[in-house]
Amino acid sequence: MSLNASEKTGRSFFVADLHLTDERPVATGRFFRFLQEDVAGADALYILGDLFEAWVGDDHDEQVARDTARQLKSLVDAGTPVFFMHGNRDFMLAARYAARSGMTLLEDPARIDLYGTPTLLTHGDTLCTDDIAYQTFRRRVRHPLTLSLLRRLPFSLRRRLARQARAGSESAKAGKAAEIMDVNADAVVRMLRGHQVCRLIHGHTHRPARHVHVVDGHDCERWVLPDWYAGWGYVVCDAAGCALRVEDL
Ligand code: MN
C-alpha cells in the first residue's frame, strides 16, 4: 500500500517572532527550509505575529515579502492552510498581502479546537499588562481610526514613522525592567478563564518555554514560542499534546 501524497501528518505547527527582513537572510532561508521540510503535509501552520521585522503596508517593498508570499502560497496550494495573526511589528499587514500569500487572517486572540483540546492563540503583547506605556501606545496605534489614517499616508512617510516608532521602542525597552516586559501571570489566568480554555500558545516575549498556570484548580499550560534571531524553533501539536523545539540558526 502506498501513502497518498495528500495524506496529512496529523500535526499543526506554530511560529512567531521571525522578524524577517532582507537584512537577515539566514533566518529567511531557515524559514523556507522549515516550510518545505517540516510543515509540508501538516494539517496547518499558524503564524502568531511578527513574521516581519517591519510592515508599513501591503506595498512593503522588501524582497523577503515577495519571496515569503510565494513560499506560503505554494504550501497552501499543496493543501496546508496557513493562518496569520498580527504582531506589534506587522499589524499593518492586510487583506491584499494575505490573499497573495494564501494566508487566512486571524483575530487576536483566536480560540481553536486543536485535536479536541480548546486552545487559545494570541501574539502575546496584550498580556504584558505591567508595561503601561506600551499598552497605551498599542491602544492608540491599533485604533481603527489611526489605522485608516495611516493607510492613507504615502509609503515613504509610513516607513519613516515605523522607523521612529521602532527606535523609540528600543530606547524605552533599555530603561525597563525585564519583568515588566514579560507577561503578567494574572492577565494569563484572566485570559484562560475568560475564553474557557486550558491551553494558550503565544509569542512576543522571545522567552520560549512551557509554563503551568493553575486556573480554578486545574493545571493549564502556556507555550511560549521562540524568536528567530540567534536560533529558531516552533511548537508542534498533535492529538497527544504539544512540544517545543528550539534549534541554533
Ligand atoms: Mn511582538
Residues whose N, C-alpha, C, O or C-beta is under 5 A from the ligand:
A	BS01	MN	D50 G87 N88 H204
